[in-house]
Amino acid sequence: CTIIFTKTNIMKKDRRQFLKNTTLATLAIGVSPLASKASPSVDSGEDAMGGGCDVLTEDYFGAGPFYTPNAPVINYGVIAPVGEPGTRLIVTGIVKTLDCQQIIPNTVLDIWQANDAAEYDNNGFHLRGKVLSNSAGFYSFETIWPGKYLNGSQFRPRHIHLKITTPGFPEFTTQLYFEGDTSIPGDPAASIDSGEYNATHRIIPVQNNGGVLEGTWDIVIDGDGTLGASNLHLTNGMIYSVSPN
């Protein structure tokens, strides 16, 4: 199973696309009142034309020591409950095929992370859960900015763990990082910029929108997709009818 992620550094386009995707994701699966203020996914012009994409790699640290199996499916993609300490973070995107054109529904994102105090819940499923891409290929999850914890003598950068599973393909485990994190250059995993564990394209930009951080992360997978629906959105910004998962 080959999985690819795409991102852009053009912040204005990033913001416009995030807003379009959130609108579509809201229609398709619903989001919390907080998430409905936000915005979703990004595509470079090259991707929209069916060009190259950025290849996803496994993380050097893999799943890490804190994964718990059988996490619940999270309604509306809200991983962090209302009142959870920390800065709210919303990540959205589109799951697509290798040609960056067709969408892939029903992809499972199994997510886990540390809380604001950099602690994992290893006894239950707090800040853990599964989110599915909807019938239009969109996914969205709302959580909090994860805290940093010491790994030896250095702090690990803020990160979110994901196991990604597309129907008919094996799961893929990786970690998501964020641009501007001062702990990235000294981190043994996040600082790798080439080869098998290259983290470059797993470090995404975020924007502050009224106190809520917004990030976009499109997932491009070697799998079977649905022709056309993604193109309507990417080229015309059209709102079309979709069904909830």
N, C-alpha and C positions, 0 to 999 in steps of 0.2 A: 504494500500500500504506500503510494507516494503522496505526501501531503505538502502543499505549498502555501505560504502566506504572502500577501501583498500589502504594502503600505505606501503612503506618499508623505513628503515633507512640505507640500504646498498647503499651508494651514487654512487659507481661505476656502479652498476647494474641500479640504478635509471637513470643515465646519458645515458647508452646504450639503455635502454627501451624508454626513452624520444625521442632519436634520431630516433629509429625505428617507433614509433608512429607518430612523426611529418612527416616523409616521407610518411606514409600511409595516414595521414590526408591531406597532400598536394595534393596527387594524387586524393583523394576523393572529397574534397571541396575547395581546394585552400587556401593559406594563403598569408599574405602580404610579401614583400621582407624581412622585418625584421624577421617575424615569421619563414620564411623558413630557417633561420640560426639556429633555436632552436631545441628542442628535446622533445618527450612526454612520455607516460604512464608507470606505474609501476605495477608489479605483484610480490608478494612474491612467493617462490617456493611452499609454502603450497597452495596458491590460484591456481596456475597453475595445481596442482594435484587435484583440486576440493575440497580442505580442507576448514578450517574455514575462515571467513571474519570478518572484524570489522564493527559492527552495527552502522549505522548512527543514530544520535539523533537530535531532534529539538533543536534549540538554546533557551536558557533561555529568551533572549530578543525577540524571534520570528522574525518578519519581521522588527521590529523597526518602527519609525514614518515617514520614508522617502520613502516608496514604492509608485511608480506611475504605475497604470495599463496601459495596451495597449502599452507597449514598442515595438519598431519596431524590425523586424528580421534584424540582422546585417550581411551584406555580408562579407564573409571570416573570420568572427569571430573577427573583429577588433573593439573592444568596444571604445578604446581611439584613436582619430584621430591622424594623423601625426602632430608632433609639439606640442602635448599635454605636458605641463610641468610635469616632474617627471621621475622616472626610469621605463623603460618598463618592463612589467611582462607578461609572457606567461604561461598559465595553460592548460594542455592537459590530456586526459584520454580516457578510454574505458567504455562504458555503457554495463553492462553484467547482467546475471540472477544470482539467488542466488547460483547456483553451481559453479559460477566463470568461466564458460566455454562458454556459449552461449552469443552472442552479441544481443543488442537491438538497432535498428535504430529509428530515428525520435523522440528521447527524447528531450523535450524543456527545456533549461536552461535559465530562465529569470533572468538577472544579473543586479545589481545596486550597486553603491559604491560612496565613497567620492573621491574628486580630491586630488591632491598633497597638497593643502592647507587645507585639511580636511573639504571641503564644498560639500554639495549635490546640484545638480541642481533640484530644486523643481518646476520649471516652464516649463521645457522641458525634453528632453531625453539624455542630455549630460552624458556620462559614464553610460548609461543604454541601455539595448538591449537584444534580445533573440538570442540564439545560439542553433542549432539543432545537435544532433548526426547524422552522415551520415549513409549510407547503410551498412557500415562495423562496426558500433557501435562507431566510434571515434568522439570525440568532441575536439575543440580547441578554446580558445579565447585569444586575445591579448589586454592588457590594461595597466594601470600604477599602480605602488605601491601606495595603498591608504594612505592618510594622517591620522594622529591620531587627535582626537578631545576630548575635555574635557567632561566627563560625571560626573557631580557634581564636586568633587575635584580631580578626577583621570582621566587620559587619557585612552580611550578605545584603545585596541590593533588594529593594522591594520586588516581590515576584508573586506570581499566581501559577499554581500547578494545574495542568490539564491532561486528561486522557481523552483522546478524540476518537470516536468510533463511528464509521459510516456503514450503513447496511451492506452486508456482504464482504466487508473488509476487516482486517484485524485492527485493534486499537493502537494508537500512537501516543506516546507519553512525552510531554515537553514542559517547558516553563516560559512564562511571559514576563518580560522586563519592560522598563519605562525610560524613555529618553530623559537625560538630565540628571539621572541618579548618580551622585558622586561616588557611590560604592562600586559602580560597574567596573571601572578600570582596574581595581585591585582584586576583583572576584575571579576565582579560578574557572568558573563556568561562563558567567556573563561577559567576560572580557575576550573570550575566544572569537576571533574574527575571520577564521578560515577553516577549511577541512570539515571533518565529520560532525563536529560539535559547534560549528559556526553559529554564534548567537546574534549576529548582526541584524537579521530580519525578524528576530523575536523581541527587539527593543523598539517599542512603539511610542509615538508622541501622544501626549495628553494635553487637553486644554481646560482651563478653569471657566466654567459657565455659572456664574452666580454662586460660587462655593461648591459646585458639583464638578468633579473631574470627568472628562469625556475622552474616551479612546476608541479608535476604530481598528479593526483587525479582520481582514477578509481571509477566508480559508479556502484554498483551492486544492481539490482532492482528485486523485486518480480513481474515478468511479463513474457510475452511470448518472447522468443528469437529465433535466427536462429542458428542451430547446425553447428559447424565445422569451420566457418570463423575465429572466435577468436582463436581457437586452432592452426590453421595454423600459425598465427602470433606469438603466444606465444611460440610454441615449435620449430618452424623452422625458424622464422624470414622471412617468405616468403612475397613477394610483390604480391598482387593479384588485379585483376581489380575490381573497385568499381565505383558506379555512384554517382554524386552529388545529394544533396537533392533538 
